[in-house]
Amino acid sequence: MTEAIHRPRVLFITSAAFNSFTGGGITFSNLFRGWPKDRLATITNDPVPVSKDVCEKYYFLCPQEIQQWGMSIRKRFHGLSDLRNFQVAADRTPKSLTILRAIKRVIWGDTLPDQAALSKELVQWITEFQPDVVYTILGSIGMMELIDHIVLQYQIPLVVHIMDDWPAAQYRGGVFSIFLRRKMESLLNRLLHKATVRMGICDFMSAEYEKKYGLPFVSFQNTIDAARWGELSPNTKNGREGEILLLYVGSIFPNAQLESLLLRLFWYPSGLCLL
């Protein structure tokens, strides 16, 4: 009889949780589908609704764990209790808050400062789960501080998965954003050196990060159900001779895929199918 494979208890600390909508959420779901549910837990502040088909145990972060500058102002205008509900009242944004946002962009740029602390509730939740390893795609300064606190307190291995080059774009545009950027880079460097495993999404990204940080990276991103997509193999009957048909399956975000897809549709509208 084959001995059962030991599955470690994985604690996700992430701003993109398990779901069927975003690239990160779909990737997590694909990579850990079939993992024992009692060995997966997620700490998140993802505003996208989570799914429970892969992971059932969630802790949703509140300001007592990640406090963002200006949250008291948001509560004043919207009566919000935590970070997750800020978008609910976006359509009711008063003019005064719009002005404050403009001031924020001048002073801090694209991202407000935030900081992390381990609340008693979070510590109890983690202790009850008893994780063997932390898996993360990192995130804001507050999120990275939280990861650093948890790894230090529980003395467990850390796995970092870099899924895009977000460090190149974060904390820019404001008068004081340079100070936030320095703090972000310091935290990123510290966590990468703490990590037992570091991953990029392709060989090129891994090579660039190895060069920048002097640390080894392995390449791994997503998985697919080959049987499902094998049914859509090339069929010459579907197109004219010399015509190339492309099938795109995935997210469409304004700052990522949308422009490329629009260009493709403009130049070759009959040759692209979107699912």
C-alpha positions as CSV (number, residue, x, y, z in Angstrom):
1,M,0.0,0.0,0.0
2,T,1.4,3.4,-1.0
3,E,2.2,5.7,1.9
4,A,0.3,8.9,1.9
5,I,2.3,12.0,0.9
6,H,2.8,14.4,3.8
7,R,1.3,17.8,3.0
8,P,2.6,20.7,5.1
9,R,0.3,23.2,6.7
10,V,0.6,26.2,4.4
11,L,-0.3,29.7,5.6
12,F,-1.0,32.2,2.8
13,I,-0.4,35.8,3.7
14,T,-1.5,37.7,0.6
15,S,-3.4,40.6,-0.8
16,A,-4.8,38.3,-3.6
17,A,-6.6,35.3,-2.1
18,F,-8.2,32.2,-3.6
19,N,-10.9,33.1,-6.1
20,S,-11.9,32.5,-9.7
21,F,-11.6,36.1,-11.0
22,T,-8.1,37.4,-10.6
23,G,-4.8,36.1,-12.0
24,G,-3.4,35.5,-8.5
25,G,-6.6,33.9,-7.1
26,I,-6.8,31.5,-10.1
27,T,-3.1,30.7,-9.9
28,F,-3.4,29.8,-6.2
29,S,-6.5,27.7,-6.8
30,N,-4.8,25.8,-9.7
31,L,-1.6,25.2,-7.7
32,F,-3.3,24.0,-4.5
33,R,-6.4,22.2,-5.8
34,G,-6.5,18.8,-4.1
35,W,-4.4,19.9,-1.2
36,P,-6.1,18.8,2.1
37,K,-8.3,21.8,3.1
38,D,-7.4,21.4,6.8
39,R,-3.8,22.2,5.8
40,L,-4.5,25.5,4.1
41,A,-5.2,28.9,5.7
42,T,-5.2,32.4,4.3
43,I,-4.6,35.8,5.9
44,T,-5.8,38.4,3.4
45,N,-7.2,41.9,2.8
46,D,-8.3,41.1,-0.8
47,P,-11.4,43.1,-1.7
48,V,-12.5,40.4,-4.2
49,P,-14.8,37.8,-2.7
50,V,-12.9,34.6,-1.8
51,S,-13.8,31.1,-2.9
52,K,-13.8,28.1,-0.6
53,D,-13.5,25.3,-3.1
54,V,-9.7,25.0,-2.4
55,C,-9.2,26.9,0.9
56,E,-11.9,27.2,3.6
57,K,-10.0,28.9,6.5
58,Y,-9.6,32.7,6.2
59,Y,-8.6,35.6,8.4
60,F,-9.6,39.0,7.0
61,L,-7.3,41.8,8.0
62,C,-8.6,44.9,9.8
63,P,-7.0,48.2,10.8
64,Q,-5.8,46.6,14.0
65,E,-3.4,44.5,11.9
66,I,-2.7,46.8,9.0
67,Q,-3.3,50.5,9.7
68,Q,-3.3,52.7,6.7
69,W,-2.7,56.5,7.0
70,G,-6.0,58.3,6.4
71,M,-8.3,55.4,7.5
72,S,-9.9,57.7,10.1
73,I,-10.8,60.1,7.3
74,R,-12.4,57.2,5.3
75,K,-14.4,56.2,8.3
76,R,-15.6,59.7,8.8
77,F,-17.0,60.0,5.3
78,H,-18.2,56.4,4.7
79,G,-18.7,54.9,8.2
80,L,-16.4,52.0,7.2
81,S,-15.1,49.5,9.8
82,D,-12.2,48.0,7.8
83,L,-10.1,48.1,4.6
84,R,-12.3,45.6,2.8
85,N,-15.4,47.8,2.5
86,F,-13.9,51.0,1.2
87,Q,-14.9,50.4,-2.4
88,V,-18.6,49.8,-1.5
89,A,-19.3,53.5,-1.2
90,A,-17.1,54.6,-4.1
91,D,-20.0,56.0,-6.0
92,R,-21.0,58.2,-3.0
93,T,-17.6,59.9,-2.7
94,P,-18.1,63.5,-1.5
95,K,-16.2,66.4,-3.1
96,S,-14.2,66.9,0.0
97,L,-12.8,63.4,-0.2
98,T,-11.9,63.9,-3.8
99,I,-9.9,66.9,-2.9
100,L,-8.1,64.9,-0.1
101,R,-7.3,62.2,-2.7
102,A,-5.7,64.8,-4.9
103,I,-3.6,66.1,-2.0
104,K,-2.6,62.5,-1.2
105,R,-1.3,62.0,-4.7
106,V,0.8,65.1,-4.5
107,I,2.3,64.2,-1.1
108,W,2.5,60.4,-1.1
109,G,1.9,59.4,-4.8
110,D,0.2,56.2,-5.7
111,T,0.1,54.5,-2.3
112,L,-0.6,55.7,1.2
113,P,1.7,54.7,4.1
114,D,0.7,51.7,6.1
115,Q,2.1,49.7,9.0
116,A,1.4,46.4,10.6
117,A,1.0,44.9,14.1
118,L,0.1,41.4,15.4
119,S,-3.3,41.6,17.1
120,K,-4.2,39.1,19.8
121,E,-6.9,37.8,17.6
122,L,-4.5,37.1,14.7
123,V,-1.9,35.5,17.0
124,Q,-4.5,33.2,18.4
125,W,-5.8,32.3,14.9
126,I,-2.3,31.5,13.6
127,T,-1.4,29.5,16.8
128,E,-4.5,27.4,16.4
129,F,-3.7,26.6,12.8
130,Q,0.0,25.7,13.6
131,P,1.5,26.5,10.1
132,D,4.5,24.7,8.8
133,V,5.4,27.3,6.1
134,V,4.4,30.7,5.0
135,Y,3.6,31.3,1.3
136,T,3.3,34.9,0.0
137,I,3.4,37.1,-3.0
138,L,4.3,40.0,-0.6
139,G,2.6,43.4,-1.2
140,S,2.5,46.8,0.5
141,I,4.9,47.9,3.2
142,G,2.2,47.0,5.8
143,M,1.7,43.5,4.3
144,M,5.5,42.9,4.3
145,E,5.8,44.1,7.9
146,L,3.1,41.6,8.9
147,I,4.8,38.8,7.1
148,D,8.1,39.7,8.8
149,H,6.5,39.7,12.2
150,I,4.8,36.3,11.7
151,V,7.9,34.6,10.3
152,L,10.0,36.0,13.2
153,Q,7.5,35.1,15.9
154,Y,6.7,31.5,14.7
155,Q,10.1,30.7,13.3
156,I,8.7,28.9,10.2
157,P,10.1,28.8,6.6
158,L,9.1,31.4,4.1
159,V,8.3,30.9,0.4
160,V,8.2,34.1,-1.7
161,H,6.5,34.0,-5.2
162,I,7.1,37.1,-7.3
163,M,4.3,37.1,-10.0
164,D,5.0,40.5,-11.6
165,D,7.5,43.3,-11.3
166,W,5.4,45.3,-8.8
167,P,8.5,46.7,-6.9
168,A,9.4,48.7,-10.0
169,A,6.0,50.6,-9.9
170,Q,5.1,50.8,-6.2
171,Y,5.5,54.0,-4.1
172,R,6.1,56.5,-6.9
173,G,4.8,60.0,-7.8
174,G,4.6,61.9,-4.6
175,V,6.9,64.4,-2.8
176,F,7.6,61.9,0.0
177,S,7.2,58.7,-1.9
178,I,10.9,58.3,-2.0
179,F,11.0,57.5,1.7
180,L,8.3,54.9,1.4
181,R,10.1,53.4,-1.6
182,R,13.3,53.1,0.4
183,K,11.4,51.3,3.2
184,M,9.7,49.0,0.7
185,E,13.0,48.1,-0.9
186,S,14.5,47.4,2.6
187,L,11.7,45.1,3.6
188,L,11.7,43.3,0.2
189,N,15.4,42.7,0.5
190,R,15.1,41.4,4.0
191,L,12.3,39.0,3.2
192,L,14.0,37.7,0.1
193,H,17.1,36.9,2.2
194,K,14.9,35.2,4.8
195,A,13.1,33.1,2.3
196,T,13.9,29.4,2.0
197,V,12.5,29.3,-1.5
198,R,12.1,32.3,-4.0
199,M,10.1,31.9,-7.2
200,G,9.5,34.0,-10.3
201,I,6.9,33.3,-13.0
202,C,9.4,32.7,-15.8
203,D,13.1,32.1,-16.4
204,F,13.7,35.7,-17.6
205,M,12.2,37.2,-14.4
206,S,14.1,34.7,-12.2
207,A,17.4,35.6,-13.9
208,E,16.8,39.3,-13.5
209,Y,15.9,38.9,-9.8
210,E,18.9,36.7,-9.2
211,K,21.1,39.4,-10.7
212,K,19.5,42.2,-8.7
213,Y,19.5,40.4,-5.3
214,G,22.3,37.9,-5.6
215,L,19.9,35.0,-4.6
216,P,18.7,31.9,-6.4
217,F,15.2,32.0,-7.9
218,V,13.2,29.1,-9.5
219,S,10.6,29.6,-12.2
220,F,7.1,28.5,-11.7
221,Q,3.7,30.1,-12.4
222,N,0.5,28.3,-13.2
223,T,-1.0,25.0,-14.2
224,I,-3.7,24.0,-16.6
225,D,-6.1,21.1,-17.1
226,A,-4.6,19.6,-20.3
227,A,-7.6,17.4,-20.9
228,R,-10.0,20.3,-20.8
229,W,-8.1,22.6,-23.1
230,G,-6.9,19.8,-25.4
231,E,-10.4,19.8,-27.0
232,L,-9.5,23.2,-28.4
233,S,-6.5,22.0,-30.4
234,P,-5.9,23.6,-33.8
235,N,-8.5,22.8,-36.4
236,T,-7.7,24.0,-39.9
237,K,-11.4,23.8,-40.8
238,N,-12.2,26.8,-38.6
239,G,-10.1,29.3,-40.6
240,R,-9.0,30.3,-44.0
241,E,-5.7,29.2,-45.4
242,G,-2.9,31.2,-43.9
243,E,-5.1,32.6,-41.2
244,I,-4.1,32.4,-37.5
245,L,-6.8,32.0,-34.9
246,L,-6.0,32.9,-31.3
247,L,-7.9,31.9,-28.2
248,Y,-7.4,34.1,-25.1
249,V,-8.4,32.8,-21.7
250,G,-7.7,35.0,-18.7
251,S,-8.1,38.3,-16.9
252,I,-8.4,41.6,-18.7
253,F,-7.2,44.6,-16.8
254,P,-6.7,48.1,-18.1
255,N,-3.1,48.3,-17.0
256,A,-2.2,44.9,-18.3
257,Q,-3.9,42.9,-21.1
258,L,-6.6,45.3,-22.4
259,E,-4.4,47.4,-24.6
260,S,-2.8,44.4,-26.3
261,L,-6.2,42.7,-26.9
262,L,-7.7,45.9,-28.3
263,L,-4.8,46.2,-30.7
264,R,-5.3,42.6,-31.8
265,L,-9.0,43.1,-32.3
266,F,-8.3,46.3,-34.4
267,W,-5.8,44.7,-36.7
268,Y,-7.4,41.2,-37.0
269,P,-11.0,41.2,-35.5
270,S,-11.9,37.8,-36.9
271,G,-8.9,36.0,-35.6
272,L,-9.3,36.4,-31.8
273,C,-11.7,34.5,-29.5
274,L,-12.1,35.7,-25.9
275,L,-13.4,33.4,-23.1
